[in-house]
Amino acid sequence: MAGSTFGTLFRITTWGESHGPALGVVVDGCPAGIPLTTDYIQAFLDRRKPGQSKFTTARRESDTVEILSGVFEGYTTGTPISLVVRNNDQRSHDYSNIKDCYRPGHADYTFDKKYGLRDYRGGGRTSGRETIGRVAGGAVASRILECLGIKLTTYTKAIGPVSIPSDAYDYSVINKNRLYMPNSEYAQQAAAYLEQCISDQDSSGGLIECIIEGMPAGVGEPVFDKLDASLAKAVMSIGAVKGVEIGDGFSVTSSKGSINNDSFISENGQVLKQTNHSGGILGGISDGSSIILRAAIKPTPSISQIQETVNVQTQTNTQIQVKGRHDPCIVPRAVVVIESMAALGILDMLG
């Protein structure tokens, strides 16, 4: 299988399956002398681990990270960093009754057509658990960006129909609710909506927003290696993401040039923008203002409702009811995954 490596100058390769013994990542291109500990990486993994609330899968995993190489006495050595997280709570029997059927909304069918076989236990490499390697690698990237004065703030902007207006953000409460929303009242509304989804044996999608501050102007190439194109590739590589927008994004279709253009001003010898409709990127190159990125997350495909499918062995139409432990909404745990891939995309372009 090709395609498990992301990046050119700062590069990660993820490995492992949802129901295998472990998952992990090899990070290459990290400079020596960067302070890095398991505690720092663990804080990122704790944001995506299961069992955080009733709105996440009940699978009991500590997702404890181990550093196998590339770090000595709390500092990176400049050699490849190998990180591993062991699986402890697999229940593969949950999937035995559907091993001959394609789950709607999953990659079962396409994976089977490409490779001629598939790991039906939770999807194998196509499982959301694959993102463990991304988050661990993204933690290393974020540590380097911190040293460069670049900060990423990522949160849930919307779950289902519950969307927080930009003028109602309170970043101080993002980590004080399990939905990672920057508004406590909207978080309560979103929780009530998810309660209804659970009652209906259904799931919900949502929108994640990431703000990148401290980016210098001039990062990115103007043709195929545009900064926004690279970020879009990084974020779209996440299985649950179905759309990415920068700045005003899709709303530009109903805007006008007189509104969408960011006027320039000179202030204390610096060129600044009066607005930021571009989301911090012009012509594929960072313009020095905050980069604003959003990712559309699809509803969790594993739902308990009866769905139509096909039996692979008999080639007959049948019905399926997906059992096991699944998130009614992927969005809260995907927040740190979006942040990690954005950090990896930004750092690779900075190199």
N, C-alpha and C positions, 0 to 999 in steps of 0.2 A: 504494500500500500504506500503510494506516494502522498505527499501533501500534509505530513504531520509536522513540518518545520515552517516557522514564520520568521521573517526578518532576513536582513542581509548582513549588516554590520553588527547589530545586536540581534542574536538569533536564539530562538527557543525550539526545542523538539519535544513534543509531548508523547506519552506512551501509556498503555494500560487500558483495561476494560472495566466496565461497571461491576461485573461479577468475577473479575480475576483477583489474584492475590493482592495487587497493588496498582497504583497509578503514580505517574511522576513526570518530571521534566528535566531536560538537560539545557542549561543556559550557557551560551557561548558568546564571547565578545564583551564580557563585563570587565572593566578595568580593575586593576589591583588597588587596594587601599580604601575601598568603600565599606563603611561599617555595616555589618549585616549579621543578624542573629535569628535563631529559630523563632523567638518571641515576635520579632517584627513580621516575619512571614506568616506566622500563626494568626496574627490579628486579621490579616486579609482572608485567610482560609475560614476563620470563624464567622465571617460575614456571609459566606456562601454555604456553610455546612448545614445538613438537614436537622430537623427537630427543633428549630428555633421557636416555632409557634404552631398553632392549629392550622395555619395557612401554608405550612411547608410539610414535606414528606416526613413520616414518622420513623423512617430508617434511622437507626441509632449508630451514628459514626462520629468519632471524635475528630476525624480528619487531622490527626497529629502529624506534623511534618518532621522529616529527618533530613539533615544536610549530610550527604555522603562524600562530597568533595568540593573543592574550590573555595573553602573558607577556613581560615586559621586564626585562632585567638580573636574571633569577632570581626575579622576584616577579610574581604575578598582577596584572593591571591593572584587573580588574572587568568587562572586556568578554568576549564569548564566546571560549572556548578551543577551538581546532580542532587535533585530533591525527590523524595519519595513519600507517599502517603499510602498506608496499608488499609485494605478493606477488611472490616471486622464483622459486618452485619448483613452479608448477602443472604437473600432468601430466593434462590434460583427456582425453587419449586413453585413460586407464585406465577411463573411464566410457562410452566410445563403444559398447561391446558391450551395455550395459544401458539405453541411452537410451529404448528402447521398453517397458521393464518397470518395474513398481513394486517398489522394494526393500522387503522386509518390515522392519517396525520403524521405517521412515523416514517422512517427511512427504510423499513423492512423490505418493501418491494424493490426500491431502487438499488439498495445494497445487494440484494439477492441477484438482480439482473447484472450488476457489474462484476461481482465476485463469484457467483454460483453457489454461495453458502453464506450463512449469517449466524451471528451469535444472538439467539432469541432471548437470552437472559438479560433483559433490560436494555437491549440495543447494542451492547458491546461498545465499540468506538463511537457510535452515534448517540450514545447516552449523554444526558446533561452532566453526568459525573465526570466525563472527559475534561470538563472545564477546570478541574482541580489543578492540572498542570499549567493551564493558562494563568490561573490566579496566582499560583506560586511563582511562576516566571514573571508575572506582572508586578508582584511585590518587589522583586529585585529591580525591575525597571523603575518602579516608583521611588525606590530608595535612591537611585542615581539621580532621578529628576529632582528630588528634594534637595540634593546637594547642589543642583544647578539653579535652585530657586523657583522651580516650576511646580505648581500645586494643582491637583485634580480634585474637584468636588462633584460627587455623583449621587444621584437620588432618584426616587420614583416620582415622576411628574403626574402620572395618571394610572389608574387601574380601572378598566372597564370605562363606564361613563363618568367616573369621578376624576376630574382633572383640576389641578391647582393653578390658578392664575399666577403669572409671574410676579405680580405686585403683592402676592400674599405669602411669599416665601419666608420661612424662618429657619435658616440653616442650623441653628442651635438644637433643633429637635429631631434632626434626621436620624440620629442613632438612639433616640428615646422612644421610638415606636418600631415594631417589628416589620413594618412595611417600608421603612426607610423613606418616609415622606417628609418634606420640609414644611409641614403644617399639621398640627395635632388634630384639629377639627376635621380636616379633609381625610386624615388617616382613619378616624373613626367612621366616617362615611364609607370609605373604601372597605373597611373591615366588615361593615354591615352588608355591603354588596357581596363580598366574598362568602359570608355566612349563607346568603341566599344561593350562591353558586353551589356550595357544598350540599345544601339541602336539595338542590335540583340534580345532584350528581353531575355537575357540569364544572367548567373552568373558565378563567378569564385571562385576557391579554392586558397589555398596558404599555406605557411609554416611560423610558428612562432618559434622563438628561444628564449630560456631563459637561462641566465648565472647566476649562484648562486655563489657568492664570500664570503669568510670568513668562510666556513664550516670547522670545525675541522676534523681531521682524526679519524676514529674509529666509525662513526655513521652508524648503519645498522646491520642486522643480516645475517649470511652467508647462510641460507637455504631458507625458505619460506618468511621471512620478510626482504629480501634484500632491500637496499635503492632504487636501481633503479626499482625494482619490485613495491615498494610502490608508487614511483613517477609515474610510468607508469599507475598504477591503478587510481591514483588521476586524472591524465590528461585525460586518456581514458574514465573517467566517464562523460566528457563533450560531449554533444550530437553530435557536429559537428566534433569531432576528430576521424580520421580513422587510425592513426598510430603515434607511439611515438618512438624516437630514442635517445640514450645517446652517447655522444662523436662522434666517426666516424659513428656510427649507421650502416645503411644498406650498406654503402660503404666498410665495412670490408669484404664483400663477394668477392671483387676484389683486396683485399690487400694481403700482406704476413706477416708472423710472424715477420720477420726481420724489417718490417716497422711499423706494428701495435703495437708492444711491446713498452712500454714507459721505456726507460733506466733510472736507478736511479743514482744520484750523491750525494755526501756529500758536504755541503756548510755551513760553520760557525756552524758546529755541528748539522745541520739539514739534514734530508734525503729529497731530492727533485727529481722531475721527469724532464727529459730534454724535453719531449713532453707531450701532453695530449690527445692522441688518445682514452684513456679510458673514457674521459669525467668526470674525477673526482671520479670515482667509480671503485673499483677492488674487485671482489668476493662478490659483494653486500654491500660493506663497503666503506664509503668515504675515500679518500686517502689524503685529505688536499688541493688538487688543485681545481680549479674552476669546478663546475658541469655544464656541457653543455647539455641542453635538447632541443629537437625540436619536434613540434607537427604538423602533417599534417591535414589541415582543408579542409573539402569537400566544393564544391560549394553550395551556398544557394539553397535548393531544391524548394523554392517558386519562380517560374519564370512565366512570362506572356505568354510564348508560349503554344500552344494547345498540350496537352499530352493525352496519352491513359490511361484509368483506368476502374474501374468497379463500377456500381451503386449497392450499398449494398442492397437496398430495392427490386429492380427488378432482381438482379443477372444477369444483362446484361452488355455487353461491351458498353462503352461510351467514351466521350472525356471531358476534363476538362481544364479550363483556370483559374489559380489562380489569384484572384484580391487581393487588399489590399496594405499595405505599407511594403515593404520588402527590405532588404539589397541586392544589387547586389553582394556584397562580405562580408562575415561574418568576415573575418580575422582582419580588424582594431579593431573592437569592442571586438574580442576574445582575443586580446593581454593581457589585464588585467585579463581576466578569466583564461588563462593559468598561469599567474603569481600568481594569488590567489590560485589556486589548488596546484601549486608547493610549495608555502609558507605553505599551510596547511599540505601537505605531509611531508615536511622537519621538521616542528615544531613538528608534532606528533611523528616522529622518534627520535627527540631530547629528548622528554619527558622521 
